[in-house]
Amino acid sequence: MGGTGVIDHFLEVFTRYIDSGFGLLSGEVAFIATTLIVIDVTLAALFWSWGADDDIMARLVKKTLFVGVFAYIIGNWNN
């Protein structure tokens, strides 16, 4: 992984998917869900930057899948 291009692309795609589903939620629910996701992604990034020899990519993928499933469930709750 050279440079920050991969991270920028990941955040761009992630933000696009989050924005597409969370626009349908009411204001308070969207605010709480977005806040929880931001906290979750921030903690994942902090652990990624602090990790020495751990399998950081596996933890990041696991966290991304967790947040993605959470976003999918909330986005498709009424369907």
N, CA, C and O atoms as a CHARMM CRD file, in Angstrom:
* protein
*
  316
    1    1 MET  N      0.84900  -1.17300   0.00000 PROA 1      0.00000
    2    1 MET  CA     0.00000   0.00000   0.00000 PROA 1      0.00000
    3    1 MET  C      0.89000   1.22900   0.00000 PROA 1      0.00000
    4    1 MET  O      1.46700   1.58600   1.02700 PROA 1      0.00000
    5    2 GLY  N      0.99600   1.85500  -1.11700 PROA 2      0.00000
    6    2 GLY  CA     1.83600   3.03400  -1.20100 PROA 2      0.00000
    7    2 GLY  C      1.01200   4.30200  -1.16200 PROA 2      0.00000
    8    2 GLY  O      0.07100   4.46200  -1.93900 PROA 2      0.00000
    9    3 GLY  N      1.35500   5.18200  -0.28100 PROA 3      0.00000
   10    3 GLY  CA     0.70300   6.47700  -0.19800 PROA 3      0.00000
   11    3 GLY  C     -0.67000   6.40100   0.44600 PROA 3      0.00000
   12    3 GLY  O     -1.06200   5.38300   1.01500 PROA 3      0.00000
   13    4 THR  N     -1.38200   7.50300   0.33800 PROA 4      0.00000
   14    4 THR  CA    -2.70700   7.56900   0.94400 PROA 4      0.00000
   15    4 THR  C     -3.81500   7.45100  -0.08300 PROA 4      0.00000
   16    4 THR  O     -4.98400   7.64300   0.25400 PROA 4      0.00000
   17    5 GLY  N     -3.48700   7.14400  -1.31200 PROA 5      0.00000
   18    5 GLY  CA    -4.50200   7.03300  -2.35200 PROA 5      0.00000
   19    5 GLY  C     -5.51300   5.94300  -2.07600 PROA 5      0.00000
   20    5 GLY  O     -6.69700   6.10400  -2.37200 PROA 5      0.00000
   21    6 VAL  N     -5.06400   4.83800  -1.51400 PROA 6      0.00000
   22    6 VAL  CA    -5.96800   3.72700  -1.20200 PROA 6      0.00000
   23    6 VAL  C     -6.95400   4.13900  -0.11600 PROA 6      0.00000
   24    6 VAL  O     -8.14600   3.84700  -0.21100 PROA 6      0.00000
   25    7 ILE  N     -6.46400   4.81100   0.90400 PROA 7      0.00000
   26    7 ILE  CA    -7.33200   5.24200   2.00100 PROA 7      0.00000
   27    7 ILE  C     -8.32800   6.28100   1.50600 PROA 7      0.00000
   28    7 ILE  O     -9.50500   6.23400   1.86400 PROA 7      0.00000
   29    8 ASP  N     -7.86000   7.22600   0.68000 PROA 8      0.00000
   30    8 ASP  CA    -8.76300   8.23800   0.14000 PROA 8      0.00000
   31    8 ASP  C     -9.86000   7.60700  -0.70800 PROA 8      0.00000
   32    8 ASP  O    -11.02700   7.98700  -0.61400 PROA 8      0.00000
   33    9 HSD  N     -9.47400   6.63800  -1.53900 PROA 9      0.00000
   34    9 HSD  CA   -10.46700   5.95900  -2.37800 PROA 9      0.00000
   35    9 HSD  C    -11.45500   5.17900  -1.51500 PROA 9      0.00000
   36    9 HSD  O    -12.65800   5.20700  -1.77300 PROA 9      0.00000
   37   10 PHE  N    -10.95700   4.48700  -0.49800 PROA 10     0.00000
   38   10 PHE  CA   -11.82900   3.72900   0.40200 PROA 10     0.00000
   39   10 PHE  C    -12.83500   4.65200   1.08100 PROA 10     0.00000
   40   10 PHE  O    -14.02700   4.34700   1.11600 PROA 10     0.00000
   41   11 LEU  N    -12.36900   5.77600   1.61900 PROA 11     0.00000
   42   11 LEU  CA   -13.27500   6.69400   2.30300 PROA 11     0.00000
   43   11 LEU  C    -14.28500   7.30900   1.34100 PROA 11     0.00000
   44   11 LEU  O    -15.42800   7.55800   1.72400 PROA 11     0.00000
   45   12 GLU  N    -13.87600   7.55700   0.09500 PROA 12     0.00000
   46   12 GLU  CA   -14.79400   8.10500  -0.89800 PROA 12     0.00000
   47   12 GLU  C    -15.92300   7.11500  -1.20000 PROA 12     0.00000
   48   12 GLU  O    -17.09600   7.48700  -1.21100 PROA 12     0.00000
   49   13 VAL  N    -15.56100   5.85900  -1.44400 PROA 13     0.00000
   50   13 VAL  CA   -16.56900   4.83100  -1.73100 PROA 13     0.00000
   51   13 VAL  C    -17.44600   4.58900  -0.51100 PROA 13     0.00000
   52   13 VAL  O    -18.66500   4.47700  -0.63400 PROA 13     0.00000
   53   14 PHE  N    -16.83400   4.50900   0.66300 PROA 14     0.00000
   54   14 PHE  CA   -17.57700   4.27100   1.89900 PROA 14     0.00000
   55   14 PHE  C    -18.57200   5.40200   2.15300 PROA 14     0.00000
   56   14 PHE  O    -19.72400   5.14500   2.50400 PROA 14     0.00000
   57   15 THR  N    -18.14000   6.64500   1.98000 PROA 15     0.00000
   58   15 THR  CA   -19.01500   7.79600   2.19500 PROA 15     0.00000
   59   15 THR  C    -20.16300   7.80000   1.19700 PROA 15     0.00000
   60   15 THR  O    -21.29600   8.12500   1.55300 PROA 15     0.00000
   61   16 ARG  N    -19.87700   7.44000  -0.04800 PROA 16     0.00000
   62   16 ARG  CA   -20.92400   7.39400  -1.06600 PROA 16     0.00000
   63   16 ARG  C    -22.00400   6.37100  -0.69300 PROA 16     0.00000
   64   16 ARG  O    -23.19500   6.65700  -0.81900 PROA 16     0.00000
   65   17 TYR  N    -21.59900   5.19800  -0.24100 PROA 17     0.00000
   66   17 TYR  CA   -22.57400   4.17500   0.14000 PROA 17     0.00000
   67   17 TYR  C    -23.35800   4.57800   1.38200 PROA 17     0.00000
   68   17 TYR  O    -24.56400   4.34700   1.46200 PROA 17     0.00000
   69   18 ILE  N    -22.68300   5.17300   2.33600 PROA 18     0.00000
   70   18 ILE  CA   -23.36900   5.60800   3.55000 PROA 18     0.00000
   71   18 ILE  C    -24.37700   6.70200   3.22200 PROA 18     0.00000
   72   18 ILE  O    -25.50800   6.66700   3.70600 PROA 18     0.00000
   73   19 ASP  N    -23.97600   7.67400   2.40500 PROA 19     0.00000
   74   19 ASP  CA   -24.87100   8.77300   2.06300 PROA 19     0.00000
   75   19 ASP  C    -26.08000   8.30500   1.26400 PROA 19     0.00000
   76   19 ASP  O    -27.15600   8.89000   1.38700 PROA 19     0.00000
   77   20 SER  N    -25.93000   7.27700   0.46000 PROA 20     0.00000
   78   20 SER  CA   -27.04600   6.82300  -0.36800 PROA 20     0.00000
   79   20 SER  C    -28.17000   6.22200   0.47000 PROA 20     0.00000
   80   20 SER  O    -29.33700   6.37000   0.10800 PROA 20     0.00000
   81   21 GLY  N    -27.86500   5.56200   1.55600 PROA 21     0.00000
   82   21 GLY  CA   -28.90700   4.93000   2.36400 PROA 21     0.00000
   83   21 GLY  C    -29.38500   5.76700   3.52400 PROA 21     0.00000
   84   21 GLY  O    -30.54300   5.66100   3.92900 PROA 21     0.00000
   85   22 PHE  N    -28.52200   6.59200   4.06100 PROA 22     0.00000
   86   22 PHE  CA   -28.88300   7.33300   5.26000 PROA 22     0.00000
   87   22 PHE  C    -29.66900   8.59700   4.96700 PROA 22     0.00000
   88   22 PHE  O    -30.13100   9.25600   5.89900 PROA 22     0.00000
   89   23 GLY  N    -29.83600   8.95600   3.70700 PROA 23     0.00000
   90   23 GLY  CA   -30.65300  10.11300   3.37400 PROA 23     0.00000
   91   23 GLY  C    -32.13000   9.86900   3.60800 PROA 23     0.00000
   92   23 GLY  O    -32.91400  10.81500   3.67300 PROA 23     0.00000
   93   24 LEU  N    -32.51800   8.61000   3.73500 PROA 24     0.00000
   94   24 LEU  CA   -33.92200   8.26400   3.91400 PROA 24     0.00000
   95   24 LEU  C    -34.34400   8.23000   5.37400 PROA 24     0.00000
   96   24 LEU  O    -35.53000   8.08100   5.66700 PROA 24     0.00000
   97   25 LEU  N    -33.40800   8.36400   6.28600 PROA 25     0.00000
   98   25 LEU  CA   -33.73000   8.28800   7.71300 PROA 25     0.00000
   99   25 LEU  C    -34.18000   9.63700   8.24200 PROA 25     0.00000
  100   25 LEU  O    -33.86000  10.68000   7.67200 PROA 25     0.00000
  101   26 SER  N    -34.92700   9.60500   9.33700 PROA 26     0.00000
  102   26 SER  CA   -35.32600  10.86100   9.96200 PROA 26     0.00000
  103   26 SER  C    -34.11200  11.52800  10.60000 PROA 26     0.00000
  104   26 SER  O    -33.07400  10.89100  10.77600 PROA 26     0.00000
  105   27 GLY  N    -34.23600  12.77600  10.93800 PROA 27     0.00000
  106   27 GLY  CA   -33.10800  13.57500  11.39600 PROA 27     0.00000
  107   27 GLY  C    -32.37400  13.03900  12.60400 PROA 27     0.00000
  108   27 GLY  O    -31.14900  12.92500  12.57800 PROA 27     0.00000
  109   28 GLU  N    -33.09500  12.70700  13.66600 PROA 28     0.00000
  110   28 GLU  CA   -32.43900  12.26500  14.89500 PROA 28     0.00000
  111   28 GLU  C    -31.79400  10.89200  14.74000 PROA 28     0.00000
  112   28 GLU  O    -30.69200  10.66000  15.23800 PROA 28     0.00000
  113   29 VAL  N    -32.47700   9.98600  14.05100 PROA 29     0.00000
  114   29 VAL  CA   -31.92200   8.64900  13.84300 PROA 29     0.00000
  115   29 VAL  C    -30.68700   8.72100  12.95500 PROA 29     0.00000
  116   29 VAL  O    -29.69200   8.04300  13.21200 PROA 29     0.00000
  117   30 ALA  N    -30.75200   9.53500  11.92000 PROA 30     0.00000
  118   30 ALA  CA   -29.60400   9.69000  11.02900 PROA 30     0.00000
  119   30 ALA  C    -28.42300  10.29300  11.77600 PROA 30     0.00000
  120   30 ALA  O    -27.28300   9.87600  11.56800 PROA 30     0.00000
  121   31 PHE  N    -28.67600  11.26300  12.63700 PROA 31     0.00000
  122   31 PHE  CA   -27.60000  11.88600  13.40200 PROA 31     0.00000
  123   31 PHE  C    -26.92600  10.87700  14.32900 PROA 31     0.00000
  124   31 PHE  O    -25.69900  10.81000  14.39200 PROA 31     0.00000
  125   32 ILE  N    -27.72500  10.09600  15.04400 PROA 32     0.00000
  126   32 ILE  CA   -27.15500   9.10800  15.97100 PROA 32     0.00000
  127   32 ILE  C    -26.39200   8.02900  15.21300 PROA 32     0.00000
  128   32 ILE  O    -25.28700   7.65700  15.60700 PROA 32     0.00000
  129   33 ALA  N    -26.97300   7.52300  14.12700 PROA 33     0.00000
  130   33 ALA  CA   -26.30600   6.47800  13.34900 PROA 33     0.00000
  131   33 ALA  C    -25.01100   6.99000  12.73700 PROA 33     0.00000
  132   33 ALA  O    -23.99500   6.29500  12.75700 PROA 33     0.00000
  133   34 THR  N    -25.04200   8.19600  12.19500 PROA 34     0.00000
  134   34 THR  CA   -23.83400   8.76800  11.60200 PROA 34     0.00000
  135   34 THR  C    -22.76800   9.00200  12.65700 PROA 34     0.00000
  136   34 THR  O    -21.58900   8.74600  12.41200 PROA 34     0.00000
  137   35 THR  N    -23.16400   9.48300  13.82300 PROA 35     0.00000
  138   35 THR  CA   -22.20600   9.69900  14.90600 PROA 35     0.00000
  139   35 THR  C    -21.55900   8.39200  15.34400 PROA 35     0.00000
  140   35 THR  O    -20.34800   8.34000  15.55700 PROA 35     0.00000
  141   36 LEU  N    -22.35700   7.33800  15.48100 PROA 36     0.00000
  142   36 LEU  CA   -21.80300   6.04000  15.87100 PROA 36     0.00000
  143   36 LEU  C    -20.85400   5.48800  14.81000 PROA 36     0.00000
  144   36 LEU  O    -19.82600   4.89900  15.14500 PROA 36     0.00000
  145   37 ILE  N    -21.18700   5.67200  13.55400 PROA 37     0.00000
  146   37 ILE  CA   -20.30900   5.19100  12.48500 PROA 37     0.00000
  147   37 ILE  C    -19.00900   5.97600  12.46200 PROA 37     0.00000
  148   37 ILE  O    -17.94200   5.39400  12.26700 PROA 37     0.00000
  149   38 VAL  N    -19.07800   7.28400  12.65700 PROA 38     0.00000
  150   38 VAL  CA   -17.85800   8.09900  12.68400 PROA 38     0.00000
  151   38 VAL  C    -16.96900   7.67700  13.84700 PROA 38     0.00000
  152   38 VAL  O    -15.75300   7.56900  13.68500 PROA 38     0.00000
  153   39 ILE  N    -17.55100   7.44000  15.00600 PROA 39     0.00000
  154   39 ILE  CA   -16.76600   6.97900  16.15700 PROA 39     0.00000
  155   39 ILE  C    -16.13500   5.63100  15.85800 PROA 39     0.00000
  156   39 ILE  O    -14.96900   5.40500  16.18100 PROA 39     0.00000
  157   40 ASP  N    -16.89500   4.73700  15.24500 PROA 40     0.00000
  158   40 ASP  CA   -16.40200   3.39600  14.93200 PROA 40     0.00000
  159   40 ASP  C    -15.24800   3.44100  13.93700 PROA 40     0.00000
  160   40 ASP  O    -14.23600   2.76700  14.12900 PROA 40     0.00000
  161   41 VAL  N    -15.39300   4.22500  12.88100 PROA 41     0.00000
  162   41 VAL  CA   -14.33100   4.32900  11.87300 PROA 41     0.00000
  163   41 VAL  C    -13.10700   5.02800  12.45200 PROA 41     0.00000
  164   41 VAL  O    -11.97700   4.65900  12.13300 PROA 41     0.00000
  165   42 THR  N    -13.32000   6.03800  13.30100 PROA 42     0.00000
  166   42 THR  CA   -12.19400   6.72800  13.93100 PROA 42     0.00000
  167   42 THR  C    -11.41000   5.78500  14.83400 PROA 42     0.00000
  168   42 THR  O    -10.18000   5.79100  14.82400 PROA 42     0.00000
  169   43 LEU  N    -12.11700   4.97900  15.61100 PROA 43     0.00000
  170   43 LEU  CA   -11.41900   4.00600  16.45700 PROA 43     0.00000
  171   43 LEU  C    -10.66300   2.98100  15.61900 PROA 43     0.00000
  172   43 LEU  O     -9.55400   2.58600  15.97600 PROA 43     0.00000
  173   44 ALA  N    -11.25100   2.55200  14.51600 PROA 44     0.00000
  174   44 ALA  CA   -10.55000   1.61100  13.63300 PROA 44     0.00000
  175   44 ALA  C     -9.28300   2.24100  13.07300 PROA 44     0.00000
  176   44 ALA  O     -8.24700   1.58200  12.98800 PROA 44     0.00000
  177   45 ALA  N     -9.36000   3.51500  12.68800 PROA 45     0.00000
  178   45 ALA  CA    -8.17600   4.19700  12.15800 PROA 45     0.00000
  179   45 ALA  C     -7.10700   4.37800  13.23400 PROA 45     0.00000
  180   45 ALA  O     -5.91700   4.23700  12.95400 PROA 45     0.00000
  181   46 LEU  N     -7.52200   4.68500  14.45600 PROA 46     0.00000
  182   46 LEU  CA    -6.54600   4.83000  15.54000 PROA 46     0.00000
  183   46 LEU  C     -5.84500   3.51500  15.84100 PROA 46     0.00000
  184   46 LEU  O     -4.62500   3.48300  16.00500 PROA 46     0.00000
  185   47 PHE  N     -6.60700   2.43500  15.91300 PROA 47     0.00000
  186   47 PHE  CA    -5.98600   1.13100  16.15300 PROA 47     0.00000
  187   47 PHE  C     -5.08000   0.74000  14.99600 PROA 47     0.00000
  188   47 PHE  O     -4.05000   0.09600  15.19800 PROA 47     0.00000
  189   48 TRP  N     -5.46200   1.12800  13.77900 PROA 48     0.00000
  190   48 TRP  CA    -4.64100   0.83900  12.61400 PROA 48     0.00000
  191   48 TRP  C     -3.30700   1.57700  12.71600 PROA 48     0.00000
  192   48 TRP  O     -2.25300   1.01000  12.42800 PROA 48     0.00000
  193   49 SER  N     -3.36000   2.83700  13.12400 PROA 49     0.00000
  194   49 SER  CA    -2.12100   3.60900  13.20300 PROA 49     0.00000
  195   49 SER  C     -1.25900   3.19800  14.39600 PROA 49     0.00000
  196   49 SER  O     -0.03700   3.33800  14.34500 PROA 49     0.00000
  197   50 TRP  N     -1.86600   2.69900  15.45700 PROA 50     0.00000
  198   50 TRP  CA    -1.10400   2.29000  16.63900 PROA 50     0.00000
  199   50 TRP  C     -0.59500   0.86200  16.56600 PROA 50     0.00000
  200   50 TRP  O      0.33900   0.50400  17.28200 PROA 50     0.00000
  201   51 GLY  N     -1.18900   0.04600  15.71600 PROA 51     0.00000
  202   51 GLY  CA    -0.82400  -1.36700  15.64700 PROA 51     0.00000
  203   51 GLY  C      0.59600  -1.56000  15.15300 PROA 51     0.00000
  204   51 GLY  O      1.01900  -0.92400  14.18700 PROA 51     0.00000
  205   52 ALA  N      1.32300  -2.42900  15.80900 PROA 52     0.00000
  206   52 ALA  CA     2.71300  -2.67900  15.42100 PROA 52     0.00000
  207   52 ALA  C      2.80600  -3.89300  14.50700 PROA 52     0.00000
  208   52 ALA  O      3.05200  -3.74900  13.31000 PROA 52     0.00000
  209   53 ASP  N      2.61500  -5.07200  15.05200 PROA 53     0.00000
  210   53 ASP  CA     2.76900  -6.28900  14.27200 PROA 53     0.00000
  211   53 ASP  C      1.45900  -7.05000  14.11700 PROA 53     0.00000
  212   53 ASP  O      1.45500  -8.17400  13.61600 PROA 53     0.00000
  213   54 ASP  N      0.37200  -6.46700  14.53000 PROA 54     0.00000
  214   54 ASP  CA    -0.91600  -7.13800  14.40700 PROA 54     0.00000
  215   54 ASP  C     -1.34600  -7.17600  12.94500 PROA 54     0.00000
  216   54 ASP  O     -0.80600  -6.45400  12.10700 PROA 54     0.00000
  217   55 ASP  N     -2.30900  -8.01400  12.65900 PROA 55     0.00000
  218   55 ASP  CA    -2.85400  -8.09300  11.31000 PROA 55     0.00000
  219   55 ASP  C     -3.86400  -6.95800  11.14400 PROA 55     0.00000
  220   55 ASP  O     -5.06800  -7.14800  11.31700 PROA 55     0.00000
  221   56 ILE  N     -3.35600  -5.79000  10.81000 PROA 56     0.00000
  222   56 ILE  CA    -4.15900  -4.57800  10.77100 PROA 56     0.00000
  223   56 ILE  C     -5.19400  -4.63000   9.65200 PROA 56     0.00000
  224   56 ILE  O     -6.33400  -4.20800   9.84700 PROA 56     0.00000
  225   57 MET  N     -4.81400  -5.14100   8.48900 PROA 57     0.00000
  226   57 MET  CA    -5.74800  -5.17800   7.36700 PROA 57     0.00000
  227   57 MET  C     -6.95300  -6.06100   7.68300 PROA 57     0.00000
  228   57 MET  O     -8.07700  -5.72000   7.31600 PROA 57     0.00000
  229   58 ALA  N     -6.73800  -7.17400   8.34800 PROA 58     0.00000
  230   58 ALA  CA    -7.85500  -8.05300   8.70500 PROA 58     0.00000
  231   58 ALA  C     -8.80400  -7.34400   9.66300 PROA 58     0.00000
  232   58 ALA  O    -10.02200  -7.45500   9.52800 PROA 58     0.00000
  233   59 ARG  N     -8.25700  -6.62500  10.61700 PROA 59     0.00000
  234   59 ARG  CA    -9.10500  -5.88800  11.55200 PROA 59     0.00000
  235   59 ARG  C     -9.85900  -4.77100  10.85200 PROA 59     0.00000
  236   59 ARG  O    -11.02300  -4.51800  11.16200 PROA 59     0.00000
  237   60 LEU  N     -9.19600  -4.09000   9.89600 PROA 60     0.00000
  238   60 LEU  CA    -9.85700  -3.00900   9.16700 PROA 60     0.00000
  239   60 LEU  C    -10.97400  -3.55900   8.28300 PROA 60     0.00000
  240   60 LEU  O    -12.05100  -2.96700   8.20800 PROA 60     0.00000
  241   61 VAL  N    -10.72900  -4.68100   7.61600 PROA 61     0.00000
  242   61 VAL  CA   -11.76700  -5.28900   6.78400 PROA 61     0.00000
  243   61 VAL  C    -12.93500  -5.74600   7.64700 PROA 61     0.00000
  244   61 VAL  O    -14.09400  -5.56700   7.27200 PROA 61     0.00000
  245   62 LYS  N    -12.63800  -6.33100   8.79000 PROA 62     0.00000
  246   62 LYS  CA   -13.69000  -6.77300   9.70900 PROA 62     0.00000
  247   62 LYS  C    -14.53300  -5.58500  10.16600 PROA 62     0.00000
  248   62 LYS  O    -15.76100  -5.66200  10.19400 PROA 62     0.00000
  249   63 LYS  N    -13.87300  -4.49900  10.52100 PROA 63     0.00000
  250   63 LYS  CA   -14.59000  -3.30500  10.96700 PROA 63     0.00000
  251   63 LYS  C    -15.42100  -2.72000   9.83000 PROA 63     0.00000
  252   63 LYS  O    -16.55100  -2.28300  10.05100 PROA 63     0.00000
  253   64 THR  N    -14.87400  -2.70700   8.61800 PROA 64     0.00000
  254   64 THR  CA   -15.59800  -2.17600   7.46800 PROA 64     0.00000
  255   64 THR  C    -16.83900  -3.01200   7.17900 PROA 64     0.00000
  256   64 THR  O    -17.90700  -2.46600   6.90400 PROA 64     0.00000
  257   65 LEU  N    -16.70200  -4.32800   7.23800 PROA 65     0.00000
  258   65 LEU  CA   -17.85700  -5.19400   7.01800 PROA 65     0.00000
  259   65 LEU  C    -18.90900  -5.00000   8.10400 PROA 65     0.00000
  260   65 LEU  O    -20.10700  -5.00000   7.81900 PROA 65     0.00000
  261   66 PHE  N    -18.46700  -4.83600   9.33700 PROA 66     0.00000
  262   66 PHE  CA   -19.39600  -4.61000  10.44300 PROA 66     0.00000
  263   66 PHE  C    -20.19800  -3.32700  10.22800 PROA 66     0.00000
  264   66 PHE  O    -21.42100  -3.32400  10.36200 PROA 66     0.00000
  265   67 VAL  N    -19.50600  -2.24700   9.89700 PROA 67     0.00000
  266   67 VAL  CA   -20.17900  -0.96800   9.67900 PROA 67     0.00000
  267   67 VAL  C    -21.04900  -1.03600   8.42900 PROA 67     0.00000
  268   67 VAL  O    -22.14300  -0.47200   8.40500 PROA 67     0.00000
  269   68 GLY  N    -20.57400  -1.72200   7.39100 PROA 68     0.00000
  270   68 GLY  CA   -21.35400  -1.85300   6.16600 PROA 68     0.00000
  271   68 GLY  C    -22.65100  -2.61600   6.38100 PROA 68     0.00000
  272   68 GLY  O    -23.69300  -2.22800   5.85300 PROA 68     0.00000
  273   69 VAL  N    -22.60000  -3.69300   7.14700 PROA 69     0.00000
  274   69 VAL  CA   -23.81600  -4.45300   7.45000 PROA 69     0.00000
  275   69 VAL  C    -24.76700  -3.60600   8.28900 PROA 69     0.00000
  276   69 VAL  O    -25.97700  -3.62100   8.06800 PROA 69     0.00000
  277   70 PHE  N    -24.22400  -2.87800   9.24100 PROA 70     0.00000
  278   70 PHE  CA   -25.03900  -1.97600  10.06000 PROA 70     0.00000
  279   70 PHE  C    -25.73200  -0.93500   9.18300 PROA 70     0.00000
  280   70 PHE  O    -26.92400  -0.67600   9.34600 PROA 70     0.00000
  281   71 ALA  N    -24.98800  -0.34200   8.25800 PROA 71     0.00000
  282   71 ALA  CA   -25.56200   0.65900   7.35600 PROA 71     0.00000
  283   71 ALA  C    -26.60300   0.03100   6.43300 PROA 71     0.00000
  284   71 ALA  O    -27.62900   0.64900   6.14900 PROA 71     0.00000
  285   72 TYR  N    -26.34900  -1.18600   5.96500 PROA 72     0.00000
  286   72 TYR  CA   -27.30500  -1.86900   5.09300 PROA 72     0.00000
  287   72 TYR  C    -28.61100  -2.16000   5.83400 PROA 72     0.00000
  288   72 TYR  O    -29.69500  -1.95600   5.28800 PROA 72     0.00000
  289   73 ILE  N    -28.50700  -2.63100   7.05800 PROA 73     0.00000
  290   73 ILE  CA   -29.71100  -2.93800   7.83800 PROA 73     0.00000
  291   73 ILE  C    -30.52300  -1.67900   8.09800 PROA 73     0.00000
  292   73 ILE  O    -31.74500  -1.69000   7.95100 PROA 73     0.00000
  293   74 ILE  N    -29.86600  -0.60400   8.48000 PROA 74     0.00000
  294   74 ILE  CA   -30.58800   0.64100   8.74100 PROA 74     0.00000
  295   74 ILE  C    -31.17000   1.21100   7.45300 PROA 74     0.00000
  296   74 ILE  O    -32.30200   1.69300   7.44400 PROA 74     0.00000
  297   75 GLY  N    -30.40300   1.15900   6.36500 PROA 75     0.00000
  298   75 GLY  CA   -30.88600   1.70400   5.10100 PROA 75     0.00000
  299   75 GLY  C    -32.06000   0.94700   4.52600 PROA 75     0.00000
  300   75 GLY  O    -32.88800   1.54200   3.83500 PROA 75     0.00000
  301   76 ASN  N    -32.16400  -0.34800   4.78500 PROA 76     0.00000
  302   76 ASN  CA   -33.24300  -1.16600   4.22900 PROA 76     0.00000
  303   76 ASN  C    -34.21900  -1.64000   5.29400 PROA 76     0.00000
  304   76 ASN  O    -34.84800  -2.68600   5.13300 PROA 76     0.00000
  305   77 TRP  N    -34.35100  -0.90200   6.35800 PROA 77     0.00000
  306   77 TRP  CA   -35.18100  -1.33400   7.47900 PROA 77     0.00000
  307   77 TRP  C    -36.64800  -1.48800   7.07900 PROA 77     0.00000
  308   77 TRP  O    -37.29500  -2.45000   7.49200 PROA 77     0.00000
  309   78 ASN  N    -37.18000  -0.56900   6.29100 PROA 78     0.00000
  310   78 ASN  CA   -38.60000  -0.60000   5.93400 PROA 78     0.00000
  311   78 ASN  C    -38.90200  -1.53900   4.78100 PROA 78     0.00000
  312   78 ASN  O    -40.07000  -1.83500   4.52700 PROA 78     0.00000
  313   79 ASN  N    -37.89900  -2.00800   4.08400 PROA 79     0.00000
  314   79 ASN  CA   -38.14200  -2.86000   2.91000 PROA 79     0.00000
  315   79 ASN  C    -38.29600  -4.23800   3.35800 PROA 79     0.00000
  316   79 ASN  O    -38.51000  -5.13300   2.54000 PROA 79     0.00000
